Amino acid sequence: MATRIFSIASIFATLASATLDPYQPWDDYFDHGTMLRPANDYRLYWTIHEETEMVEIGLQVETTGWVGFGISNDGMMPGADMIIGWIPDDAIFTHEAYLQRRHSISTANRYPIFDEDLSSDLQAAWQDNGVTFLHFTRELFPCADEQDPFLKQIIMGTTFVLFAFQDIDPVCSGEADMECQLEAHNLQSMGSQSINFFSGESSVVAMPDEYDEFSFLMDNYAVPPEDTTYHCKFIELEPYINKTSHMIRYDPVIQPGNEAAVHHIILYWCQDFNESFIGEETDCNDHANMPELKCTQDINLAGWAVGASDFYFPEHVGYPIQGKMYMLLEIHYDNPNLVEGIIDSSGIKIYWTEELREFEAGQIGIGANYGSTWVPGDIGDSHVTQSFHSAPECSANTIPEEGVNMFVGLLHAHTIGVAMKLRHIRNNVELPPLIQNDQYDFNYQQWITFPNDVKLLPGDEFICECNYSTSRVYPTYGGQSTQDEMCVCTVYYYPATEFTFAGSMFSDEQYTDFFQTAIDNEWWNGTTDWSTNRDNQQSERYYYNGKDPDAFQHYVDFQNTPNRGVFCGGCPDGFCSDFIIPDARPDFVPLPPDDFGDCSDDEEAGSGDESGLTDEEVIIIGSVAGAIVVLLIAILGIYICKRKRKEKWIKSYENMDETDKKAENQAYGATTQ
């Protein structure tokens, strides 16, 4: 075996075991791991350390040349914050490996320009049988400034990751030349992927002695050589469930070899279904031939995305299922290299038991009905926000006095959604958001487990907030198609109650006033009726002049209208009229700004002198202290130099032969069939 481990641990085994942690293979050592390419030759591992605001990263790539990893705002190279690492062919020790931060300026000039040397951040670097391993740390929230404008933060929610590699080491002219020249990668060894670095995963719960399972799978589906495909299949759960049972777990089932092609999976439980459609499958976006499209508006029973793993309900909670169950399996396939011949039988496996748990789980959806979503086109780079509410009555008349416990959530919009948040209000005071994604990606959706159960009390309110950005010229309406829009936030909670859904809407009169004002100002060439505009949009090509600043502000003001109606089971006859949104109430207390990752300078911090000393006294004391510090630094420098001559501190790993073998056979975040 040709293994090059840059470590002295194998030589001084006893000393190493006493001074270094016994590192395990990476699939055990890191909290998360996923494949980034269909060829399964680039693996990313990571662990978040929130207390130090650092992320620990492992890259395992089938190359002996350079390896690239980056964070991008949009999945593209221009403006991205990149890390390039490699191990020279003649290297012996870890400190001889390179790790550099670089950036590219534009589409026309993508070459990664050198920023700084990060080699000291390498925890370990080695090569084994043509595979390069790099282990390093990175700040979660570095702050960009004029001197370093390309630093990127790993944000809450979806982060766009870039990856690339080349089989040739960079060419360096000398030891002092840190701007080594990179040989460009080819189109087959690069790409981008959406990752939730802060992925909230459920805790593993022991399975009962008796349980049943069923896998909802595609059947040798030929993935087309297209960048993105959504494929849907209707499947009946077998066998028939005779008595109420509890679903307690679900696992992604990813066909070995297709880990990077299967991007996310959703399993919908169809509530009103024509069983003649069982077994049919089609392109999910082919709505003309897609039967039972309304299934996507029913219960989102299970969901998985890249980087996630098996989902367990809490040990005392189960989701009730019974009778005939018809499911819609939706899989998003990612094939950016247009690879032909991918045959897939992936899906989701659910587990249930007749041994009922203490609590039944329920679902609450907060969002919009189709009549409330309308996003103007031609708005350039501007973003618009829509918010959908639950009234205090929704929970006051359905939730018991002691409250219920929320434990996992999901955000869902369509393709022009760019950010989402589920806000939580209690007694007119805003609490921390239950879920937040500052860079929402429709192609990357998964359930996020909360670190701890969150209490929902009677009278609590929700706000499902969606931020949209669109390059479309014409308006986007609410609907089931991915070309339409949605805004829905969902949580699982226990024990289940009658609180299942809430949403808000503008009245017909409010829409009429909005459109009439737009018509009077020649911003809109449609009618004053929302439904008529929606139904005839395709044929009439109605246009709202979103690029006009006054027209744009008119839309923003309309979305901030203080009063609207709320529909939910807790309202009289299912509807609360004249609901006033929290942000418009005079006594509402919004959530203070979160400084997590905040880069704003506090100009007041440290200003002024409260010691009572005169300026002259401060200068004298500072000068003396400065001289002492300089002297101490000089003494310390001499000591360090002498010590470095006697020893080298080199971090190492053990049991690394096992790492690559286990990675080859394991689908990270998935189970095999």
N, C-alpha and C positions, 0 to 999 in steps of 0.2 A: 504494500500500500504506500502510495506516494503522499505522505503527509508532511506539511511544513507548518509546525506549530511554533510560534514565536514566543517561547516561554523557557524559563530555567527551572520550572516546576518539575519537569521530568528528570532533571539532573539532581536537584535537591528536594526529593520527594518529601522527606520528613519535615524539612524546613517549610516547604510550601503548604503542607497540610496544617501546619501550626499557624501560619500567618495569612493565608488566603482562604476565602470562602470556597467550599466544595461546590463549584458551579455544576449545574445539571444540564442535560441536553436542552436546547432552546425551547422545544415545545412544552417542557415542564417549567423552565426558568421564567419565561415571559408570561404575562397575563393574557396577551392576545397574539394571534398570528393569522396571516392569510396569504394566499398566493395572489400575485398581481398580474400574471400573464397566463394566457391559455396554454402555453407550453410548459407551465409549472416550473420555470427555471429562475424565477425571481420571487423570493419569499420575504415578507416584511413581518417583523415581530416588534411588539412594544409593550411597555409598562408605564403607566402614568404615576408620577409622584406629586400629588397635589400639594403636599406640605412644603415641598421645596420648589414647586412650580417648574418641574423638569419632566422630560419624557426620556425613557431609556429605550434605545432603538437597536434592533439587530437586523442586519441585511445578509441574506444567504443567496448568492447568485452564481449561476453556472458560467463562470468566466474566470480567467486569470489576468484580465486587464482591469480597466477602471470600472467603478460602479457609481451610478448617479441616483440621487434621491432628492426630491424637492417638494416644497409647499407652494401652491399657486392659488390665486384668487378665482381663476376660471378654468383650470385644467390645461392651460397653455404655458409655453416656456417664457414668452416676454413678460418681464417683471417678476418672474418666479424667484424664490429664495432656494438655492440648490446647494447640496453637499456632494462633493466628488471624493471618492476614496479609492486607494489602490495599494498593492503591496509590490514593491520592486522585485524583479526576479532574483536579485542578489541579496535581498534582505534576510536578516537572521533574527532580529529582535523586534518586538512590538513598536518600539519608538522609531524604527526605520520605515514604518508604514506611513502613508500620507492620508490626511483628511483635510479637505479645503472647502470653504464656503465660497460660492460663486453666484453670479446672476447673468441673465441675458437681457438685452435692452429692448429689442423689437423683433417683429417677425422677419424683417430683412436681415437683422444681425442677431442670430440666436446663439452665437458662440458664448459659452459660459465664461464670463470675465472674472478673474481672481479678485476676491474681497479680503479674505484673511485665512491664516493657517489655523486649523483646529486639531492638529495631530495630537496635541496633549489631551484632547477629550476622548481619544480612543481608549476604551476599556480593554479591548483585545482585537487582534487581527491575525488571521491565518488562512491558509489554503489547504484543501484536502481533495485530491482526485479531481482537479479542475474546477473546484467550487471555492469562491472567496467568501469569507465570513468577516464582517465588520460589526463591532459592538461599540456604541458611543452614546453620549447623552446630548440633549439639546434643550434649550429653554422652551417652555410652553408659550410664553408671552413676551418675546423680545420686542423692544420698542424701536420702530424705525424713526430716523431723524434725517436732517439734511445731509449729514456725513454718510449715513448708511440707510438709504431710503427703501432698500429691497428686503429688509427683514420682514418675515411673515409670522404671524401668530397662528398657533393651532387653536382654532376657535371652538366654542361650544356648539356642537352639532356636526355638520358635514364639512370635512376638509378635503380639498382636491390635492391628491398626491401625484407627483410626477416620478417616473422611473425610467432608467436607461442603463445600458452597459456596452462595453466594447472589449474585444479580446486582446487589445494591445495596450500596454502601459503607456502613460504620457511620457513625452520626451523632456528630460530636465537637463539643462546645460551645466549645472553645478549644484553643490549643496545649498548655496544661498539663493538659488533660483526657485522661488516658491510658485512662480507663474508658469509651471510646466505646461507644455503645449499638448492639448488633447486631440487624439484622432477621433473624428466625428463618428457617432454611432449610425447604424442604418435604420430604416423605418420599421424593420422587423424586431428591433431590440429596444423599443421605447414605447411609452404610452402614459396614460393617466388613469386614475381610479379614485372613486369616492370612498372615504374612510371616516368612521366616527371614532376618533381616538378616545373619547370619553364614553364609549359604549357601556350603558348600564346593563349588566348581565345578571340573570337570576342566580341565586345560590343553589348548589346541587342538593337535592332532597332524596333521601333513601326511598326506593320503590317498595310498595306493599308486596306481600307474599303472592297475592293473586291480582293479576291485571290483564287487560286485553290491549292489543295494538293493531293498527291498520296503517298502511302506507298509501298515500295518494301520490301516484307517480305518473310521469309521462311514459309513453311506451315507444322506446326507440325513435324518438322524434329527431328528424334530420334538421339540425339548426342551419338556417340559410347563411350564406357568406355575406351577411349584412352587418353593419355596425351595431344596430340595436334591434332586437326582436322581442315582442311580447306575445307569448303563446298561451292559450287558454284551453282547458279540458274539463268537461263535466264528469264527475265521478260519484258513484253511490257508495256510502259506507257499508261495508259488509263485516259481520252479519248485522241483522236487525237487532237493535238494542231494546230488549223487552221491558226493562225497568229503568227508572232514573239512575244514571251513573254519573260519576264525576271525571271529567277530563283533568288530568293532573300533570301532563307534560307533553311537549312536542319537540321533535328533532328535525333539523334539515337533513335530507338524504341526498347527498351529492354524488353523482356517479364518478368513481375514480378516474382521474384524467381530465375531468371537465370542471375542476374547481374554479378556475379563473373565468370560464365562460358563463357559469351560472351566477348572476349578479344579485338578484333578490327573488324571493318567493312569497306569495300571499295565498292563503287558503280562506275562501269565503264560504260561509254556511248559508245556503239559499233557503229562504223561509217559505216562499210560495213558488213551487217549481213544477214544471211539466216534465215528468219522468221520461218522456219519449226522447229527451235530449241527452240522456245518459250515454257517455262514450264519445259524444261529439267533441271535436276540437277544432280550433281556428285561430287566426290572428286576432288577438284581443282588441285591436284597433279597427278591425273590419266590421264596423257596426251594422252594415247592411246585411251581413251574414252571421252576425253574432247573436245567437238565441239567448234569451233570459239575461239580457244585459243588466237588469235590475239587481241581479245577485251581488254585483259589486257595491250595492248600497245596503246590503243586509249585514250580517254579523261577520266582521273581520276576525276569524277564529284564531288564526296563527300567521305569523310573518317572520321572515328571516332576511338578512342582508349580509353582504360580505363582512367578515370580521366577527360576526356574532356566533354564538354556540347554542347548545340545547337550552330550551326554556322550561323551567320548572315552576309550577304554582307553589306558593308557600305550603309547608307541610300540613297546615290545618285548613287549606282552602282547595276547592275543586270547582270546575265550571260544569253546570248541569247539562247533560245531553241525554236524549232518549228517542226511540222510534226510528223511522226512516230518516236518514240524513243525506241530503244531496249537497255536494260541494263543487265549487268552482276553483280549480287550481290554476293560478297565474304565475308564470315564470318569465322573468326578464333575462334574456340572454345578451351578453356583451361580447362582441366579436370584432373588435376594431381592426384586426389584421385581415379580416375577410377570409378566415380559414374555412376551407371546404372539408366536408366529411365528418363533422362533429355529430355524433349520434348520442342522444341523451335520454336517460330514464330517471331523472332526478325528481324530487318532490319533497313532501313533508310527511313524517310519521307522527300520529297522535297516540297517546296512551290514556286509557281510562280504567276505572275500577268500580265495581258495585259496592265496595266498602266505602260508604259515604263519609266524607270528612266533616269536620265540625261546622264549617261555613261554606255556603255557596257563593261563588263569585258572580258579580253582575258587571255590565258594561254601561258606561255613560258616554254618549256622544254629544259634543257641543259644536254647533256649526251653523251652516247656512242651508236654507232650502234653495232650490234653483232660482226662485224669483228674487233672491236678494244679492246675487253675485253679478256684477256688471263692471268690467274694467275697460276704460277707454283705450283706444289705440293712439298711435302717433304721439307718444309722450316722450320720445327720445330716451335719454339716460335716467329720467326721473323714475322714482318708485312711488307706488300708491299703497295705502294700507286700508284693509277692511277688517272690521271687528264684529264678532257675533257673540251674543250674550245669553246667559241664563239669569232669570230674575230671582230674588230671594225666595219667592214662593215655590220655585221649582224644587228646592231642597227642604224648605221649611215644612212643607206638607207631605214629604215622602221619606225624609231621613229621620231616624229615631233620635231622641234627645242626646244619647251618648255618642252619636255619630257613627260613621263607617270609616273604613280604612282603605285608602287608595295605594296601590303598589306598583303599577306599571302603566305606561302611556304610549300613545302613537299619534304622530302628526301626519295629516294628509292634505295635500293640495295637488294641483296638476302642474303642467309644464312651465307656466309663467310664474309660479310661486318661487320666491327666492329666500324667504325667511318666515318662521312661524314661532308662535309662543302661546302657551296655555297659562293665562293669568288666573290668580286665585284671590278672591276678595272676601273678607270677613268683617262684619260690622263697620263697613265703609273704610276699612284699612286694607291696603294691598299687601299680600304675603308674597314670599318668593315664588317665582313661576314654577309650575309643576314640571313642565317640559319646555325647552327652548332650543331652537336650531337657527343660528344666525346665518347659515348658508345652506338653506334647504335644497335638496336635490331630489327631484321626482323619481330618478332612477335608483334611489337608495333609501328605502323605507324599512324600518324595523321597530319593534316594541322596545322601549327603554325602561328598564327596571329602576325604580327609585331607590336611593341608598337606604332609606328607611320608610316605613309606612307613613303616609300623610293623612291626617285626620280631616274628614269632611263633616262639618256640623250643620245642623238645621239653620237655614238662612244664608249660608255661604253662596257666593256667586262665582261664575266662571266667565272669562273672556277668551274666546279663541281668536287670535290675531294673526292675520295673513298679510304678508308684504309681497307685492307683485311688481315685476318689471317685464316689459314686453316691447319687442321690436315690430309687432304687428301694426298695420295701418288702421284696421277696423276693430271695433269693440269685441271683447270676449265675454260670453255669457256663461252663467252657471249651467252645468249639465253633466252627463255621464261620460261623454267622450273625453279623451285626453286632450282634445283641442278645445274643449270647454274648460270651465274651472270649478274648483271646489275649495272649501275651507272647513275642515272637520278635525277636531281634537277629541281623542277617545282615551278613556282610562278604564282599567279594571279595578274593582273594589270589592270589599266584603264587609259584612254580609249583604247579600243582594236585597234590593228594595224595588219599589216601583219607579224609581228615578232611572230612566233609560236614555232620554234624549232631551235636549233643549236647544233652541235657536232663536234668532231674532230676525226681524224683517221690517222693511219700510212699507208704509201704507201706499195704496194706489194714489191717494191724493198727494203724498210726498213725492212720488215719482213723477206725477203729472206736473207739479210745480217745478221740479228740477228740469224736466225736459222742455217745458214751456219757456223758462228763462233762457235755456240754451238756444231754443229756436229764435226767440226775440233778438238775441245777440248774434245770430247767424253762426253759432258754434256747432249746431246739430241740424241735419237735414232729414231726420226721421220723424216719428210721431210722438205724441205725449204718452202713449200707452206702452208700458214695459213689455207686455206679452206680444203685442203686435210687432214691436221692434225686434224682439228675439226671433219670432216665427218667420219674419220676412227679411232677416239680415242678409242671408245668402243671396236672395234674389234681388233685393233692392240696394245692397251695398251701402247701408246707412253709415254716415261718417261723423265722428265727433272730433273737433279740432283740438286735440289734446296738446298740441305744441303752442297754442295761444296761452300765454300766462294767465289771463283772466279766466279762460275756459278751464284750465287745469285747476286753478284755485276754486272755481265753482264746484268742481267735482270733489275736491278735498273737503270743502266746507259741508257738502252734502253728506259725505261719509262720517263727518263729525256731528251730524244732527243729534241733539241731545235726547230726543224722545223717539221711540219706536216700539213695535209690538214684540212680545216674546211668547213662544209656544212651548209648552211642556205639560206633563201630567199634573204638576202641582198647582198650575194656574186654574182659576175658575173656568169651567168648560174648555180647558186646555189652552187658554189664551189670556195673557196679561197685556192689556192695552196701556198706552201712555207710560211705558217703562222709561225711566230716566237713566241713561248710562252713567256708571260711576265717575268717569272722567269729567262729567259735566256737573256733578254735585258739589255745592260749595264746601261741604265738610269732608269731602273725600281726601284720604291720605295716600298718595301714590307711594310706590316702593322707591326708596332712595337709590340713586345711581350706584351700581356695583362697580367697585374698583378692581375686580378680578381681571387682570390683564390690561388695566387702564394705564395708558402711557402719557396722560396729561400731566404737565408739570405743576406742582404745587408751589406757586411763586411766593406764597406766604410762609411756607415752611422754612423754619430756621432764620427768618428775617427778624431784625430787631435784637436788642440785647437786654435781657431782664435781670442781669447779674448785679446791676448797680455800679459797675466799673466804668471808669472813663475810657474814652477811645485810646488815650495814650497807654493806660494800664493794660488794656486788651492787647495792644500791639506788642508791648514788652513781654507779656506772658506768652503770647503766641510765638514770638521769636525764640525765647528760651526753650519752649516745648519743641519747636521745630528743630533746633540744634540737637536736642537730646534724641529725637526720633532719627535724625540723620546718622548720629553716632551709633545707635542701636542697629540700624539697617546695615551699616558697614561691618560691624562685628558679626552679625548674623550671616552676611554674605560670605565672609571669610570661612566661617564654620561650615556652611553648606558646600562651598567649593571643595574643602578638604574631605568632607564626608562623601561627596560624589565620586571622588577618586577611589574610594574603598568599596563602594557597592552601587548596584543599580536596582531600582525598584521596578519590577516588571509584573504586570497582572497576567494571570493565565487561567485557562480552563482545563478541567479534567473530564474524562469520559466523552471526548468530542468525536471519536470514531462513530459513536452511536447516533449522533445528532442527525447527520444527513440520511442515514438509513431509515430512522423513524419518520423523518419529514417526507421521504419518498412515499411512504405507505399510509400517511395520515392526511385526511382532508380536514384542514383546520376549520373549526366552527361547524363541522358536519359529522354525520355518521355514515358509514357505508351500508349498503343494503344487506 
